[in-house]
Amino acid sequence: MSTRTVTQDREDQVRTQVAVDLGGTWLRIRTGSGETIRLPAPSILNRPGEDPAALLEQLIETLADMVPADARAAMSCGAAMDEERGVLHGSGPLWGGGPDRPVPLRALLTARRPDVSWHLFNDVTAGLASFVERFARPHHRRAVYLTVSSGIALRTADLTEHCVPVDAHGMQGEVGHLPAVSSAPAAVRALTCPCGGTGHVAALAAGPALPHVAAALGIERPEDIRDTLTARLRTGDPAALRLLTTVVEPVAEIVRMLRCLDPRIDLIGIGGGYAEGLGESYRAELVRQVSEVRSYADRDTDRPGESLRLCRPGEVDPLAGAVALSHGALTVTKH
Ligand SMILES: [Zn+2]
């Protein structure tokens, strides 16, 4: 349960609530009026070759300029991080390989704007909080939110304890850089990951991997596949269907593994721009693969839809999730 005090809650009532979502592409800021401002993120993804330290400085300056006096800012960060200490371990889309050391972003923001109360969370944890707020039911014991977008990661919440357990570094569920389970040809399984590894889940199943997987499968004009895949799937194009099967497989295998390992997981949400964008095609293929009976160990495979939900665009809102976390909806707990 939340350890917040009555005094803290009273202080917060007089502050303006601001929500921030820091991604590789966009920096979104929602103020008390509910209006969301979207700016290009000061990131290496938007400005290749720029000094990561300068990008970080610009992020701090932008937030310092935009956040009203004495506000309460809940921030969702697209970076692996220690939420307890407000320290970002790193983010490829934001800063590439740098900065060399972890970034104590909460301390840096507090030093620049000490009047603001800063609450920083990882974007997958924020997505999980939003997903739980919207879809969890009182009988659910554990809920998982898996994001399939420019990267892949998941978080599990223990709903009986209202917590998200993390390790000593503040991490949990960084599954994108595990080896992908894949029955695809060797050329697909040999694809390189942005982290430098080979055949990782993200190298096959994250959004940026799509043209590379298409090329490895020998699909013509792989550079156009982002724009053409949905239409080709609609017409039942066999090459497009094979591509969909290939990119869904590592995610379906993670879902299968989760269900096999922990019977207390009552709800699994799949979100993120890539999966949400492919929508019904992605959902149907995922359910098909997860429903496949392979051995006596597969249980309830005839009704996976009851515990598996593919989110529609907008259903999971990391801004709302960060605010919910800052009010103690779920506590990130180190073990
Ligand atoms: Zn990787």
Residues whose N, C-alpha, C, O or C-beta is under 5 A from the ligand:
A	BS01	ZN	G176 H177 C193 C195 G197 H200
